[in-house]
């Protein structure tokens, strides 16, 4: 046999092996042993310790939660202890939850009980600090639109826009070029600049430097054919009437910002001088570049050649992280001390979880994600509005407004007439003395639309809404808490609590059915092909935990033995999310047991209540902190907030009363709380207290010892009310025909002047629209579950949407404006 034939056969065998391995990866959980080998964990029996669900799930009363093959099915409510209802005797109404993003509008309620809305899209302005103003707040004023001019207009020589502007400030990547006097044409670049550079740079190099200067630190977006967009739109989004926004038409060049940083810049991001033999002349060029561009560009000397060394000019990296303003000279902008150290703004996001939105803003504004602060995270699938704080460094409100609206790549007119890029819009900026921290809110206001409403009787809607208003709903942790993938977050949390680091890594990296193809390819590149570089390149930035682990392996030269070290690179609050999910799972299960045994009408002996009102308030505050860490969507929060929280006083457990037959009648069912398992909490009396211990022991945990060697994985328990009453509840019914037509309007669309929702008096279908306010840590989807008596998991609701009769009428009357708002991934 020839050598080549043998090699071909070996290649075929390797490919067959990889194909077989890939099939096993897709079908089974994956573990990584200490020899760096990929092994599959089989065993469809859910009592097997390697099952994808915790061993304690066999204790759940609803046996439907035990699947025939727990490695491929989707998570159901019964798998996480959600089984009971407050009013089983009230007939349900049927409807579809979150069919469209605007069917689920969320508005944060701040600590002053004010509902947060977008107020204006206009540019703010820093006013001189008035010593008479309160120290915690310096307002931002809105100047005339004429004070802003796009770089596109300058590059085109649009004299009218330039004249109207008078002067402007180019801001990008945290760097600022000083006030540049704008003439009426392209001569804004200035003869003095050209004459200063011409002794050392060729005409071509000067032209490229000028182009870099006008475009900003990052190149314009390119379309799928790698052609640069025309300068009149600067690669901006399309008009709403043209369908999809620019997010799908134009993509950024390949490679991360770090890859495009110093030492890895492409040739298009560098400008080279002529070879300079004199060291004195080279020094003069370095100084000249700094003086001309006020630190926006940095320079370095290329390795010498026979003719001398060339000077390399590139955008400065200063100010691209940790909120630094970058290389400004004194006087380039108001000194940091002139304004308070934080900027607060309102963020509206559409179909983006909170951490994903903050990560996008960190890249757009060129700041570190740890410099952001929020009071709480919001649902992903919906349109949500909340306040965000930014440790600003030397940035001003004008900088943030311009950069977030991509002024320079698109005009001010476009910024004020089109939706924000990537489904994110930030507005209403002001200076503040302190940043936001988790828990600094009173709750959330919701506008929820249930489509294709079906009711058994004409009065069913009134009956079910009256029950919700007066009896409330079980305060379960919703399905979002446990993830939308086949690998639930509470299973990962259990592995962390048991210090089973390799299993935790395995569960995080495991292929999940139904994921985006890009993520599946990235997982397989590592799990099957063991190609670490390709896996990192393919893994989207939004997949935070997986990227952290893979990048840790990269730093370790491909070594995977240090699973604990790899896990430690994941942001702390994302790791806390996993263990909080396990606490939530146990809480749900035991509360369901309590409702089954004792009902929802009254407090009974053995229940727990707070001893006094003052302690109740402090406990509620702690609950806000606990649940804000990992609320409505399974998203991570930034590490920076943890460091600020350390300055707070340590949590003091509230005093708890265990009710007896003598005092149980003094308390309402709405006073009853149940503990999340952990340190320093009391457990209810009787069988419920034993139930906690039974769950924990079944999962291999010691209910009497929650301390861990790794302190961040120590469980600190708290308390949560078992029932929740909505506030300010109101409702109405709406007729519609086309499911693509919005029935509620987001703040941004209202400010943009888009058409409001249209009422169709003779519409073929009925929708129920609810307005309600919930306190922190409460899940609106659990309130909807009480109304509909149906599964709220995302895959189940997706199936309802696809099977809904109104889908036959899609697009019959919808405008492009309606459609474009809902085509984000």
JORA-V796613 format. One record per residue. N is the residue number from 0. RES is the residue in one letter. PHI is phi in whole degrees, -180 to 180 (999 if undefined). PSI is psi in radians with two decimals (999 if undefined). Layout:
n = (N	N)
res = (RES	RES)
phi = (PHI	PHI)
psi = (PSI	PSI)
//
This chain:
n = (0	1	2	3	4	5	6	7	8	9	10	11	12	13	14	15	16	17	18	19	20	21	22	23	24	25	26	27	28	29	30	31	32	33	34	35	36	37	38	39	40	41	42	43	44	45	46	47	48	49	50	51	52	53	54	55	56	57	58	59	60	61	62	63	64	65	66	67	68	69	70	71	72	73	74	75	76	77	78	79	80	81	82	83	84	85	86	87	88	89	90	91	92	93	94	95	96	97	98	99	100	101	102	103	104	105	106	107	108	109	110	111	112	113	114	115	116	117	118	119	120	121	122	123	124	125	126	127	128	129	130	131	132	133	134	135	136	137	138	139	140	141	142	143	144	145	146	147	148	149	150	151	152	153	154	155	156	157	158	159	160	161	162	163	164	165	166	167	168	169	170	171	172	173	174	175	176	177	178	179	180	181	182	183	184	185	186	187	188	189	190	191	192	193	194	195	196	197	198	199	200	201	202	203	204	205	206	207	208	209	210	211	212	213	214	215	216	217	218	219	220	221	222	223	224	225	226	227	228	229	230	231	232	233	234	235	236	237	238	239	240	241	242	243	244	245	246	247	248	249	250	251	252	253	254	255	256	257	258	259	260	261	262	263	264	265	266	267	268	269	270	271	272	273	274	275	276	277	278	279	280	281	282	283	284	285	286	287	288	289	290	291	292	293	294	295	296	297	298	299	300	301	302	303	304	305	306	307	308	309	310	311	312	313	314	315	316	317	318	319	320	321	322	323	324	325	326	327	328	329	330	331	332	333	334	335	336	337	338	339	340	341	342	343	344	345	346	347	348	349	350	351	352	353	354	355	356	357	358	359	360	361	362	363	364	365	366	367	368	369	370	371	372	373	374	375	376	377	378	379	380	381	382	383	384	385	386	387	388	389	390	391	392	393	394	395	396	397	398	399	400	401	402	403	404	405	406	407	408	409	410	411	412	413	414	415	416	417	418	419	420	421	422	423	424	425	426	427	428	429	430	431	432	433	434	435	436	437	438	439	440	441	442	443	444	445	446	447	448	449	450	451	452	453	454	455	456	457	458	459	460	461	462	463	464	465	466	467	468	469	470	471	472	473	474	475	476	477	478	479	480	481	482	483	484	485	486	487	488	489	490	491	492	493	494	495	496	497	498	499	500	501	502	503	504	505	506	507	508	509	510	511	512	513	514	515	516	517	518	519	520	521	522	523	524	525	526	527	528	529	530	531	532	533	534	535	536	537	538	539	540	541	542	543	544	545	546	547	548	549	550	551	552	553	554	555	556	557	558	559	560	561	562	563	564	565	566	567	568	569	570	571	572	573	574	575	576	577	578	579	580	581	582	583	584	585	586	587	588	589	590	591	592	593	594	595	596	597	598	599	600	601	602	603	604	605	606	607	608	609	610	611	612	613	614	615	616	617	618	619	620	621	622	623	624	625	626	627	628	629	630	631	632	633	634	635	636	637	638	639	640	641	642	643	644	645	646	647	648	649	650	651	652	653	654	655	656	657	658	659	660	661	662	663	664	665	666	667	668	669	670	671	672	673	674	675	676	677	678	679	680	681	682	683	684	685	686	687	688	689	690	691	692	693	694	695	696	697	698	699	700	701	702	703	704	705	706	707	708	709	710	711	712	713	714	715	716	717	718	719	720	721	722	723	724	725	726	727	728	729	730	731	732	733	734	735	736	737	738	739	740	741	742	743	744	745	746	747	748	749	750	751	752	753	754	755	756	757	758	759	760	761	762	763	764	765	766	767	768	769	770	771	772	773	774	775	776	777	778	779	780	781	782	783	784	785	786	787	788	789	790	791	792	793	794	795	796	797	798	799	800	801	802	803	804	805	806	807	808	809	810	811	812	813	814	815	816	817	818	819	820	821	822	823	824)
res = (X	X	X	X	X	X	X	X	X	X	X	X	X	X	X	X	X	X	X	X	X	X	X	X	X	X	X	X	X	X	X	X	X	X	X	X	X	X	X	X	X	X	X	X	X	X	X	X	X	X	X	X	X	X	X	X	X	X	X	X	X	X	X	X	X	X	X	X	X	X	X	X	X	X	X	X	X	X	X	X	X	X	X	X	X	X	X	X	X	X	X	X	X	X	X	X	X	X	X	X	X	X	X	X	X	X	X	X	X	X	X	X	X	X	X	X	X	X	X	X	X	X	X	X	X	X	X	X	X	X	X	X	X	X	X	X	X	X	X	X	X	X	X	X	X	X	X	X	X	X	X	X	X	X	X	X	X	X	X	X	X	X	X	X	X	X	X	X	X	X	X	X	X	X	X	X	X	X	X	X	X	X	X	X	X	X	X	X	X	X	X	X	X	X	X	X	X	X	X	X	X	X	X	X	X	X	X	X	X	X	X	X	X	X	X	X	X	X	X	X	X	X	X	X	X	X	X	X	X	X	X	X	X	X	X	X	X	X	X	X	X	X	X	X	X	X	X	X	X	X	X	X	X	X	X	X	X	X	X	X	X	X	X	X	X	X	X	X	X	X	X	X	X	X	X	X	X	X	X	X	X	X	X	X	X	X	X	X	X	X	X	X	X	X	X	X	X	X	X	X	X	X	X	X	X	X	X	X	X	X	X	X	X	X	X	X	X	X	X	X	X	X	X	X	X	X	X	X	X	X	X	X	X	X	X	X	X	X	X	X	X	X	X	X	X	X	X	X	X	X	X	X	X	X	X	X	X	X	X	X	X	X	X	X	X	X	X	X	X	X	X	X	X	X	X	X	X	X	X	X	X	X	X	X	X	X	X	X	X	X	X	X	X	X	X	X	X	X	X	X	X	X	X	X	X	X	X	X	X	X	X	X	X	X	X	X	X	X	X	X	X	X	X	X	X	X	X	X	X	X	X	X	X	X	X	X	X	X	X	X	X	X	X	X	X	X	X	X	X	X	X	X	X	X	X	X	X	X	X	X	X	X	X	X	X	X	X	X	X	X	X	X	X	X	X	X	X	X	X	X	X	X	X	X	X	X	X	X	X	X	X	X	X	X	X	X	X	X	X	X	X	X	X	X	X	X	X	X	X	X	X	X	X	X	X	X	X	X	X	X	X	X	X	X	X	X	X	X	X	X	X	X	X	X	X	X	X	X	X	X	X	X	X	X	X	X	X	X	X	X	X	X	X	X	X	X	X	X	X	X	X	X	X	X	X	X	X	X	X	X	X	X	X	X	X	X	X	X	X	X	X	X	X	X	X	X	X	X	X	X	X	X	X	X	X	X	X	X	X	X	X	X	X	X	X	X	X	X	X	X	X	X	X	X	X	X	X	X	X	X	X	X	X	X	X	X	X	X	X	X	X	X	X	X	X	X	X	X	X	X	X	X	X	X	X	X	X	X	X	X	X	X	X	X	X	X	X	X	X	X	X	X	X	X	X	X	X	X	X	X	X	X	X	X	X	X	X	X	X	X	X	X	X	X	X	X	X	X	X	X	X	X	X	X	X	X	X	X	X	X	X	X	X	X	X	X	X	X	X	X	X	X	X	X	X	X	X	X	X	X	X	X	X	X	X	X	X	X	X	X	X	X	X	X	X	X	X	X	X	X	X	X	X	X	X	X	X	X	X	X	X	X	X	X	X	X	X	X	X	X	X	X	X	X	X	X	X	X	X	X	X	X	X	X	X	X	X	X	X	X	X	X	X	X	X	X	X	X	X	X	X	X	X	X	X	X	X	X	X	X	X	X	X	X	X	X	X	X	X	X	X	X	X	X	X	X	X	X	X	X	X	X	X	X	X)
phi = (999	-74	-64	-64	-65	-62	-66	-61	-65	-61	-62	-63	-63	-62	-66	-64	-63	-64	-64	-64	-65	-63	-63	-68	-61	-72	-97	-134	-63	-126	-130	-118	-85	-74	-97	65	-106	-90	-127	-96	-107	-100	105	-74	-66	-72	-83	-67	-60	-87	-61	-70	-100	-60	-55	-69	-67	-71	-84	-65	-65	-81	-70	-64	-75	-91	-83	-74	-143	-77	-94	-125	-83	-85	-73	-114	-58	-65	-70	-118	85	-93	-137	-106	-135	-74	-124	-68	-80	-92	-59	-78	-111	-103	-167	-102	-94	57	-64	-123	-61	-75	-76	-138	-99	-127	-127	-68	-107	-79	-70	-93	66	-95	-79	-84	-133	-71	-106	-154	-101	-72	-72	-84	-145	-77	-91	-59	-65	-93	-61	-83	-72	-60	-66	-87	-147	-119	-72	-114	-96	-105	-88	-61	-61	-64	-77	-114	-139	-81	-65	-59	-64	-66	-64	-81	75	-73	-65	-67	-64	-66	-63	-65	-77	78	-146	-149	-126	-84	-131	-165	57	77	-110	-135	-88	-56	-52	-103	-69	-99	-88	-91	-155	-64	-71	-58	-60	93	-64	-64	-65	-63	-65	-71	-92	-60	-65	-121	-123	-73	-60	-64	-66	-64	-63	-68	-64	-63	-63	-59	-60	-76	-80	97	-65	-106	-68	-61	-64	-118	-87	-64	-95	63	-94	-71	-66	-67	-68	-74	-116	59	75	-79	-66	-77	-64	-53	-73	-98	91	-59	-81	-64	-58	-89	-81	-126	-127	-77	-59	-63	104	-78	-60	-65	-66	-92	-79	-57	92	-125	-68	-71	-63	-70	-103	-126	-127	-109	-81	-69	-60	-122	-85	-87	-66	-63	-66	-64	-60	-62	-67	-56	-65	-62	-63	-63	-70	-67	-115	53	85	-69	-106	-117	-130	-149	-100	-73	-56	-68	-125	-62	-91	126	-112	-95	-93	-100	-111	-148	-64	-67	-86	-64	87	-89	-150	56	74	-68	-80	87	-70	-94	-89	-56	92	-65	-154	-57	-56	-54	-67	-74	-128	-59	-78	-121	-114	-105	-147	-97	-117	-107	-129	-123	54	-135	-75	-63	-67	-62	-66	-67	-64	-63	-64	-64	-74	-70	-89	59	-131	-82	-62	-70	-82	-89	-139	-135	-83	-175	-92	-123	-57	-82	-80	162	-116	-124	-128	-156	-90	-134	-111	-135	-72	-86	62	-104	-76	-113	-63	-64	-58	-64	-64	-63	-69	-66	-92	56	-65	121	-95	-143	-81	-61	-60	-65	-61	-95	-129	-122	-66	-64	-69	59	70	-128	-135	-121	-148	54	-92	-154	-89	-139	-76	-132	-89	-86	-132	-58	97	-86	-156	-104	153	-144	-100	-122	-122	-119	-117	-98	-95	49	-67	-128	-136	-73	-140	-57	-95	-63	-63	-63	-66	-72	-72	-65	-65	-62	-68	-104	-105	75	-145	-70	-83	-63	-76	-73	-62	-59	-65	-107	90	-103	-98	-71	-102	-72	-68	-72	-69	-63	-61	-63	-61	-67	-66	-92	59	-93	-64	-65	-66	-61	-61	-60	-67	-67	-85	-63	-67	-119	-58	87	-73	-60	-55	-62	-70	-61	-63	-65	-62	-68	-59	-91	-68	-102	-90	57	-97	-67	-61	-67	-62	-67	-65	-85	-71	-60	-63	-70	-88	-69	-61	-63	-63	-61	-65	-64	-68	-66	-60	-62	-65	-90	70	89	-72	-119	-69	-85	-65	-62	-63	-65	-64	-68	-80	-73	-49	-54	-71	-72	-67	-64	-56	-64	-74	-66	-63	-66	-56	-64	-61	-65	-61	-55	-63	-73	-65	-59	-63	-65	-66	-63	-79	-115	78	-119	-92	-152	-75	-130	-55	101	-68	-109	-140	-74	-72	-150	-63	-64	-70	-60	-65	-66	-71	-59	-62	-66	-63	-59	-64	-64	-79	-68	-60	-151	-92	-63	-124	-78	-127	-93	-108	-78	-62	-58	-72	-65	-66	-72	-68	-63	-75	-76	-67	-62	-69	-108	-59	-72	-82	-118	-110	-94	-70	-124	-65	-79	-120	-61	-70	-80	-121	-94	-60	-79	-90	-74	-123	-129	-83	-86	-58	163	-74	61	-125	-96	-108	-64	-79	72	-68	-69	-63	-68	-64	-55	-63	-65	-63	-64	-65	-61	-90	82	-108	-94	-66	-102	-148	-104	-74	-129	-61	-87	-60	-66	-100	-79	-83	-106	-74	-155	-126	-149	-67	-83	-123	-132	-104	-71	-109	53	-79	-146	-156	-156	-110	-133	-95	-154	-122	-88	-69	-84	-89	-68	-108	-145	-114	-73	-58	-60	-63	-65	-69	-77	81	-69	-60	-71	-56	-100	-89	-109	-60	-107	-59	-76	-128	-114	-126	-110	-112	-112	-118	-156	-123	-124	-71	-62	74	-95	-105	-64	-63	-74	-67	-65	-60	-64	-76	-95	54	-128	-61	-104	-61	-62	-68	-70	-65	-62	-64	-62	-61	-65	-90	-68	-64	-69	-67	-69	-110	-63	79	-71	-135	-68	-93	-61	-62	-64	-67	-64	-73	-124	-108	-72	-64)
psi = (2.38	2.76	-0.72	-0.68	-0.73	-0.71	-0.71	-0.71	-0.71	-0.71	-0.72	-0.73	-0.71	-0.73	-0.71	-0.69	-0.78	-0.67	-0.76	-0.73	-0.69	-0.71	-0.69	-0.66	-0.73	-0.44	-0.34	2.73	2.78	2.45	2.71	2.04	3.12	-0.10	0.24	0.50	2.59	2.19	2.59	2.50	1.95	-2.91	1.58	-0.31	2.10	-0.15	-0.14	2.36	-0.39	0.07	2.70	-0.36	2.68	2.61	-0.54	-0.12	-0.30	-0.25	-0.21	2.38	-0.58	1.80	-0.20	-0.28	-0.18	1.88	2.81	-0.53	1.71	0.07	-0.19	-0.31	2.82	2.72	2.39	2.87	-0.72	-0.39	-0.36	0.42	0.14	1.81	-0.34	2.92	2.71	-0.76	1.36	-0.39	-0.19	2.16	2.41	2.85	2.50	2.42	2.92	2.25	2.31	0.76	-0.70	2.76	-0.69	-0.02	-0.14	1.55	2.30	2.27	2.18	2.52	2.03	-3.09	-0.26	0.21	0.40	2.35	2.25	2.17	2.76	2.30	-0.62	2.66	-0.06	2.83	2.31	3.04	2.46	2.12	2.70	2.40	2.15	2.10	-0.31	-0.19	2.66	2.50	-0.40	-0.12	2.18	2.04	2.79	2.24	2.81	1.98	3.00	2.60	-0.47	-0.26	-0.13	2.44	2.46	2.60	-0.48	-0.74	-0.66	-0.76	-0.60	-0.19	0.57	1.62	-0.56	-0.80	-0.69	-0.79	-0.69	-0.54	-0.66	-1.22	2.77	3.00	2.13	2.15	2.25	2.54	0.52	0.08	2.67	2.26	2.33	2.93	2.02	2.17	2.19	2.15	-2.94	0.12	-2.84	-0.19	0.07	-0.47	-0.64	2.29	-0.56	-0.63	-0.82	-0.79	-0.56	-0.55	-0.47	-0.54	-0.33	-0.26	2.52	2.88	-0.69	-0.73	-0.68	-0.70	-0.70	-0.67	-0.71	-0.74	-0.76	-0.77	-0.74	-0.55	-0.50	3.09	-0.53	2.49	2.75	2.71	2.63	2.70	-3.06	-0.34	0.16	0.42	2.38	2.43	2.77	2.55	-0.23	-0.35	-0.16	0.43	0.38	3.03	2.79	2.88	2.59	-0.59	-0.11	0.22	-2.33	2.56	3.02	-0.14	-0.64	-0.44	-0.57	2.39	2.71	2.71	2.70	2.67	2.51	2.94	-0.65	-0.67	-0.47	0.15	-2.99	2.31	-0.33	0.25	2.48	2.85	-0.47	-0.25	0.16	2.62	2.32	2.43	3.05	2.75	2.31	2.08	-0.49	2.24	-0.60	-0.74	-0.67	-0.73	-0.71	-0.65	-0.77	-0.82	-0.74	-0.75	-0.72	-0.72	-0.73	-0.67	0.22	0.67	0.01	-0.54	2.57	2.75	2.70	2.84	2.26	2.76	2.43	2.64	-3.05	-0.56	-0.12	-2.97	2.52	2.61	2.26	2.22	2.27	2.89	2.43	2.45	-0.18	2.44	0.00	0.06	2.76	0.45	0.18	2.53	-0.18	-3.14	1.30	2.66	2.77	2.32	-0.08	-0.54	2.99	2.36	2.66	-0.66	-0.19	-0.41	2.76	2.80	-0.14	2.60	2.24	2.48	2.85	2.30	2.22	2.29	2.54	2.10	0.73	2.29	2.87	-0.80	-0.64	-0.74	-0.73	-0.64	-0.70	-0.77	-0.63	-0.64	-0.66	-0.76	-0.12	0.92	2.94	2.41	-0.41	-0.25	-0.11	2.65	2.49	2.75	-0.40	2.77	2.77	2.91	2.64	-1.01	1.63	-3.06	2.04	2.61	2.30	2.86	2.54	2.48	2.64	2.18	1.90	-0.28	-2.14	0.17	2.64	2.98	-0.56	-0.73	-0.84	-0.74	-0.84	-0.81	-0.74	-0.54	0.05	0.72	2.19	-0.69	-0.36	2.82	2.89	-0.64	-0.75	-0.72	-0.56	0.09	-0.10	2.74	2.72	2.62	2.56	0.47	0.37	2.32	2.30	2.43	-3.10	1.06	2.51	2.85	2.49	2.72	-0.54	2.77	3.02	2.63	2.76	2.34	-0.10	1.08	2.89	-0.23	-2.72	2.48	2.41	2.48	1.90	2.36	2.10	2.09	2.86	0.94	2.31	2.33	2.53	-0.54	2.74	-0.56	0.18	-0.69	-0.81	-0.70	-0.79	-0.60	-0.63	-0.67	-0.77	-0.68	-0.66	-0.49	-0.30	-2.75	2.79	2.28	0.86	2.68	2.16	3.00	-0.47	-0.50	-0.43	0.13	2.77	-0.02	3.06	-0.30	1.82	2.59	-0.51	-0.43	-0.72	-0.71	-0.70	-0.72	-0.68	-0.73	-0.49	0.10	0.52	1.34	-0.74	-0.67	-0.69	-0.78	-0.76	-0.75	-0.67	-0.69	-0.14	2.52	2.38	2.22	2.42	0.04	2.86	2.43	-0.59	-0.70	-0.70	-0.78	-0.68	-0.75	-0.79	-0.56	-0.57	-0.88	-0.56	-0.94	-0.19	0.55	1.63	-0.77	-0.78	-0.67	-0.75	-0.71	-0.59	-0.44	2.08	2.63	-0.51	-0.29	1.43	-0.96	-0.78	-0.75	-0.70	-0.78	-0.82	-0.71	-0.55	-0.75	-0.67	-0.78	-0.48	0.24	0.49	-0.07	2.35	0.18	-0.61	1.25	-0.67	-0.74	-0.69	-0.73	-0.58	-0.29	-0.23	2.38	2.42	-0.80	-0.38	-0.68	-0.68	-0.57	-0.72	-0.82	-0.53	-0.57	-0.67	-0.75	-0.75	-0.67	-0.83	-0.72	-0.84	-0.82	-0.77	-0.61	-0.70	-0.69	-0.72	-0.73	-0.70	-0.70	-0.76	-0.15	-3.01	0.29	-0.63	2.84	2.54	2.80	2.40	-0.36	2.78	2.45	2.79	2.60	-0.65	2.86	-0.71	-0.69	-0.60	-0.70	-0.75	-0.59	-0.69	-0.71	-0.71	-0.65	-0.67	-0.78	-0.76	-0.85	-0.45	-0.38	-0.64	1.26	-2.14	-0.45	2.62	1.36	2.69	2.70	2.86	2.59	-0.55	-0.54	-0.52	-0.69	-0.64	-0.57	-0.39	-0.38	-0.24	2.82	2.54	2.63	2.30	2.11	2.35	2.77	2.33	2.48	2.31	2.08	2.61	3.11	-0.42	-0.54	-0.02	-0.58	-0.23	-0.15	2.66	2.81	-0.43	-0.10	-0.27	2.33	2.78	2.54	2.57	2.26	2.43	-2.92	2.64	0.59	2.66	2.58	2.65	2.79	2.93	-2.55	-0.49	-0.68	-0.68	-0.52	-0.71	-0.88	-0.65	-0.75	-0.83	-0.76	-0.68	-0.57	0.14	0.36	2.65	1.93	-0.19	0.03	1.81	0.10	2.49	2.65	-0.71	1.83	-0.51	-0.29	0.23	2.28	2.11	1.92	2.93	-2.94	2.71	2.35	2.51	-0.39	2.67	2.32	2.18	2.65	2.69	0.73	2.23	2.84	2.81	2.84	2.58	2.45	2.48	2.88	-0.90	2.07	-0.21	-0.09	2.27	2.43	-0.03	2.66	2.31	2.73	-0.77	-0.79	-0.61	-0.78	-0.51	-0.15	0.33	2.73	2.35	2.92	2.46	2.33	2.21	1.78	-0.63	0.51	2.65	-0.37	2.79	2.44	2.60	2.18	2.17	2.48	2.20	2.79	2.35	2.61	3.03	2.62	0.04	2.53	2.08	-0.56	-0.50	-0.52	-0.74	-0.61	-0.67	-0.55	-0.76	-0.35	0.63	2.86	2.35	0.02	2.58	-0.70	-0.57	-0.77	-0.60	-0.71	-0.69	-0.73	-0.82	-0.55	-0.08	2.49	-0.55	-0.23	-0.35	-0.27	0.33	2.35	0.10	-0.58	0.02	2.53	2.90	-0.54	-0.75	-0.81	-0.74	-0.44	-0.24	0.39	0.27	2.69	999)
//
